[in-house]
Amino acid sequence: MTRSGTISRNELCNRCQLGGLSLCKGIRAYSELSRKRSGPRLRAVTTQTTLVEENENPQFSGILRTGYLRAERILADGRRSIMGFFAPGDLVGDVMGAVGGPALVSATDAEICTLDTAALRLAMREDPDLNAHFIREAIKQHTRQLEMIWRRGALNSRERILAFMVMATEFMPTDPQPDGSLILKVRVSRRDWADFCNTTVETISRTVTYLSEKDMVESLGDGCFRIRDLGVLARLAGLDLPDDYPAMLVSSAQNRADKPRVPAGKRGSDSLVPKPVSGSVSLRN
């Protein structure tokens, strides 16, 4: 089910939690250049809505405003494989001239700020800054997707589960705690998590139970997890967070990417810096 309607740009932007993104600032330029065309439209979709069928060209352009989408394929044996997730602030549809690929399905209830594709193409040609905004976002998303694909092939099933939790801290809600731990709110279903990691829901449950017994991760229910030490979790997943940092960026992290890099160990309260791992805990099969 979908619903859409045209509302004023000010109303659409003022109510949007992504209003401060550099990409959204570029959209204001788009709105001015396309004032004679239809303005942005807010499209709301419910969970499990197929927005683009597999191998079909997208028929819309937009920015994901709220919620999460997934890119998926059905394999020859009938199994579903999730190639990646789209988070708030990501470009979706035909913004950069997309061609047929994985199906695009809503993993949660979501809202998309859809744009007039023809007017957007015109604006990108006439406004170099807007064009640069979209190119940067497209490169960033592409890099993240490549990183996801690499992890699927290089890690074992347990490590992929942990790698997903580490990566999810970059594009899903988190709540840092006074004791140094981090509460992660996984917004996609356990089945989506499993299909993305090419594993099973049962394996995820066993892995979370193991981590709970080792006092590394505590399941709080409703998709929430308390991660005691993100650095330790990353090391168990076979990741090096300082090296993976650029690939894990999402739209909300653009400002951090533009700042000078600070050597590891000198980032103050940056929770992404791994701390020394004590003991010899390993999740290797």
C-alpha positions as CSV (number, residue, x, y, z in Angstrom):
1,M,0.0,0.0,0.0
2,T,1.3,3.5,-0.9
3,R,0.0,7.0,-0.5
4,S,1.4,10.2,-1.8
5,G,0.6,13.8,-2.1
6,T,2.1,17.1,-3.1
7,I,2.9,19.4,-0.2
8,S,4.9,22.6,0.0
9,R,8.6,22.4,0.1
10,N,8.9,24.2,3.4
11,E,6.4,21.9,5.0
12,L,8.1,18.8,3.6
13,C,11.6,19.9,4.6
14,N,10.7,21.4,8.0
15,R,9.2,18.1,9.1
16,C,12.1,16.0,7.9
17,Q,14.8,14.8,10.2
18,L,17.3,14.8,7.3
19,G,16.9,18.6,6.8
20,G,20.5,19.3,7.8
21,L,22.1,17.0,5.3
22,S,24.2,18.6,2.5
23,L,22.2,16.6,0.0
24,C,19.0,18.1,1.2
25,K,20.5,21.6,0.8
26,G,21.2,20.7,-2.8
27,I,17.5,19.7,-3.2
28,R,16.5,23.2,-2.4
29,A,18.5,24.3,-5.4
30,Y,16.6,21.6,-7.4
31,S,13.3,23.0,-6.2
32,E,14.2,26.5,-7.3
33,L,15.2,25.3,-10.8
34,S,12.1,23.2,-11.2
35,R,9.5,25.6,-9.7
36,K,7.4,25.2,-12.9
37,R,7.3,21.5,-12.6
38,S,5.7,19.3,-9.9
39,G,7.4,19.7,-6.6
40,P,8.6,16.9,-4.3
41,R,6.0,14.3,-3.3
42,L,6.0,12.3,-0.1
43,R,5.4,8.7,-0.8
44,A,4.6,6.4,2.2
45,V,4.9,2.6,1.9
46,T,4.2,-0.2,4.3
47,T,6.5,-3.1,5.1
48,Q,7.0,-5.6,2.4
49,T,6.0,-3.3,-0.4
50,T,7.8,-4.0,-3.7
51,L,8.9,-0.7,-5.2
52,V,11.0,-2.1,-8.1
53,E,10.8,-5.7,-9.4
54,E,14.0,-7.7,-10.0
55,N,15.7,-6.8,-13.3
56,E,13.3,-3.9,-14.0
57,N,14.2,-0.3,-14.4
58,P,13.1,2.0,-11.5
59,Q,10.2,4.3,-12.4
60,F,10.8,6.9,-9.8
61,S,13.6,9.0,-8.3
62,G,13.9,10.1,-4.7
63,I,15.6,10.2,-1.3
64,L,14.6,7.7,1.5
65,R,13.2,9.9,4.3
66,T,12.4,7.4,7.0
67,G,12.5,3.6,7.4
68,Y,14.6,1.1,5.6
69,L,14.6,-0.6,2.2
70,R,16.4,-3.7,1.0
71,A,17.8,-4.8,-2.3
72,E,17.2,-8.5,-2.9
73,R,17.4,-11.3,-5.5
74,I,15.8,-14.7,-5.7
75,L,18.5,-17.3,-6.4
76,A,18.2,-20.3,-8.7
77,D,17.4,-22.6,-5.8
78,G,14.5,-20.4,-4.7
79,R,16.4,-18.8,-1.7
80,R,16.3,-15.1,-1.2
81,S,19.5,-13.2,-0.9
82,I,19.6,-9.6,0.4
83,M,22.3,-7.6,-1.3
84,G,22.1,-4.6,1.0
85,F,20.0,-2.1,2.8
86,F,19.0,1.6,2.2
87,A,18.9,3.9,5.1
88,P,17.4,7.4,5.6
89,G,19.2,9.9,3.4
90,D,20.1,7.4,0.7
91,L,19.3,7.9,-3.0
92,V,16.8,5.4,-4.3
93,G,15.3,4.7,-7.7
94,D,16.5,6.3,-10.9
95,V,18.4,9.3,-9.5
96,M,21.7,8.4,-11.2
97,G,20.3,6.6,-14.2
98,A,19.8,3.1,-12.6
99,V,19.4,0.0,-14.7
100,G,17.7,-3.3,-14.0
101,G,19.1,-5.0,-10.9
102,P,18.0,-6.4,-7.6
103,A,14.4,-5.9,-6.5
104,L,13.8,-3.0,-4.2
105,V,11.5,-3.8,-1.2
106,S,10.5,-1.9,1.9
107,A,12.0,-3.7,5.0
108,T,10.0,-1.5,7.3
109,D,7.3,1.2,6.9
110,A,9.1,3.9,5.0
111,E,8.7,7.4,3.5
112,I,10.4,8.5,0.3
113,C,10.7,12.1,-0.9
114,T,10.1,11.5,-4.7
115,L,11.4,13.9,-7.3
116,D,10.5,14.7,-10.9
117,T,13.2,12.7,-12.7
118,A,13.3,14.9,-15.8
119,A,13.4,18.1,-13.8
120,L,16.1,16.6,-11.6
121,R,18.3,15.8,-14.6
122,L,17.9,19.4,-15.8
123,A,18.8,20.7,-12.3
124,M,21.9,18.5,-12.2
125,R,23.1,19.8,-15.5
126,E,22.6,23.4,-14.6
127,D,23.8,23.3,-11.0
128,P,27.3,21.9,-10.6
129,D,27.1,21.9,-6.8
130,L,23.8,19.9,-6.8
131,N,25.4,17.5,-9.3
132,A,28.4,17.1,-7.1
133,H,26.2,16.4,-4.1
134,F,24.4,13.5,-5.9
135,I,27.7,12.1,-7.2
136,R,29.2,12.1,-3.7
137,E,26.2,10.4,-2.3
138,A,26.1,7.8,-5.1
139,I,29.8,7.0,-4.6
140,K,29.3,6.7,-0.8
141,Q,26.4,4.3,-1.2
142,H,28.2,2.2,-3.8
143,T,31.3,1.9,-1.5
144,R,29.1,0.8,1.3
145,Q,27.4,-1.8,-0.9
146,L,30.8,-3.1,-2.1
147,E,31.9,-3.4,1.6
148,M,28.8,-5.4,2.4
149,I,29.4,-7.8,-0.5
150,W,33.0,-8.3,0.5
151,R,32.1,-9.2,4.0
152,R,29.5,-11.7,2.8
153,G,32.3,-13.5,0.9
154,A,35.2,-13.1,3.3
155,L,33.7,-13.9,6.7
156,N,32.2,-17.1,8.1
157,S,28.5,-17.1,9.2
158,R,29.1,-16.1,12.8
159,E,31.5,-13.3,11.7
160,R,28.9,-12.0,9.2
161,I,26.3,-11.8,12.0
162,L,28.7,-9.8,14.1
163,A,29.8,-7.7,11.2
164,F,26.2,-6.8,10.5
165,M,25.8,-5.6,14.1
166,V,29.0,-3.5,13.8
167,M,27.9,-2.0,10.5
168,A,24.4,-1.4,11.7
169,T,25.7,1.1,14.3
170,E,26.4,3.4,11.3
171,F,23.0,3.5,9.8
172,M,20.5,2.4,12.5
173,P,19.6,4.1,15.8
174,T,22.1,3.9,18.6
175,D,22.1,5.2,22.2
176,P,25.5,5.5,23.8
177,Q,25.4,4.7,27.5
178,P,27.4,6.3,30.4
179,D,29.2,3.1,31.1
180,G,30.7,3.1,27.6
181,S,28.3,0.5,26.2
182,L,26.1,1.2,23.2
183,I,22.5,0.2,22.6
184,L,21.8,-0.7,19.0
185,K,18.2,-0.8,17.7
186,V,18.1,-3.2,14.7
187,R,15.1,-2.0,12.7
188,V,15.0,-4.8,10.1
189,S,13.5,-8.2,10.8
190,R,15.5,-11.1,12.1
191,R,14.8,-12.9,8.8
192,D,16.1,-10.0,6.8
193,W,19.2,-10.0,9.0
194,A,19.7,-13.7,8.4
195,D,19.2,-13.5,4.6
196,F,21.6,-10.6,4.4
197,C,24.2,-12.7,6.3
198,N,23.5,-15.8,4.2
199,T,22.7,-17.7,7.4
200,T,19.6,-18.7,9.4
201,V,17.5,-17.1,12.1
202,E,18.5,-20.0,14.4
203,T,22.2,-19.3,13.9
204,I,21.7,-15.6,14.8
205,S,19.8,-16.7,18.0
206,R,22.6,-19.1,19.0
207,T,25.3,-16.4,18.3
208,V,23.5,-13.8,20.3
209,T,23.0,-16.3,23.2
210,Y,26.8,-17.0,23.1
211,L,27.6,-13.3,23.2
212,S,25.2,-12.9,26.1
213,E,26.9,-15.6,28.0
214,K,30.3,-14.0,27.4
215,D,28.8,-10.6,28.6
216,M,29.6,-9.0,25.2
217,V,26.1,-8.4,23.9
218,E,22.8,-8.3,25.9
219,S,19.5,-8.7,24.1
220,L,17.0,-6.2,25.4
221,G,14.1,-7.3,23.2
222,D,12.3,-5.6,20.4
223,G,15.4,-5.7,18.2
224,C,17.5,-3.8,20.8
225,F,21.0,-5.0,21.8
226,R,23.4,-3.6,24.4
227,I,26.9,-3.9,23.0
228,R,29.5,-3.8,25.8
229,D,32.5,-2.9,23.6
230,L,32.0,-2.2,19.9
231,G,35.8,-2.6,19.3
232,V,35.9,-6.1,20.7
233,L,32.9,-7.1,18.7
234,A,34.6,-5.7,15.5
235,R,37.7,-7.7,16.2
236,L,35.7,-10.9,16.7
237,A,34.1,-10.2,13.4
238,G,37.5,-9.9,11.7
239,L,37.1,-6.2,11.1
240,D,39.6,-3.3,11.6
241,L,37.4,-0.4,12.3
242,P,39.8,2.5,11.6
243,D,40.5,1.0,8.1
244,D,36.8,0.2,7.5
245,Y,35.7,3.7,8.6
246,P,35.3,5.3,5.2
247,A,33.3,2.4,3.8
248,M,30.9,2.4,6.7
249,L,29.9,6.0,6.2
250,V,26.2,6.8,5.5
251,S,24.6,10.0,4.7
252,S,24.4,11.3,8.3
253,A,28.2,10.9,8.6
254,Q,29.2,13.3,5.7
255,N,30.4,16.0,8.1
256,R,32.7,13.5,9.8
257,A,34.1,12.4,6.4
258,D,35.0,16.0,5.5
259,K,37.0,16.5,8.7
260,P,40.7,15.7,9.0
261,R,41.3,12.1,10.1
262,V,42.5,11.7,13.7
263,P,44.9,8.8,14.4
264,A,43.3,5.9,16.2
265,G,43.6,6.2,20.0
266,K,43.2,10.0,19.9
267,R,39.5,10.3,19.1
268,G,38.4,11.0,22.6
269,S,35.0,9.4,23.2
270,D,34.7,8.0,19.6
271,S,33.1,4.6,20.3
272,L,34.3,3.2,17.0
273,V,37.9,2.9,18.1
274,P,38.6,-0.7,19.1
275,K,39.9,-1.2,22.6
276,P,42.4,-3.9,23.5
277,V,40.9,-7.3,23.5
278,S,41.4,-9.3,26.7
279,G,41.3,-13.1,26.7
280,S,41.2,-15.3,23.7
281,V,37.5,-15.4,22.8
282,S,37.0,-16.4,19.2
283,L,33.9,-17.0,17.0
284,R,35.9,-18.9,14.3
285,N,34.2,-22.1,13.2
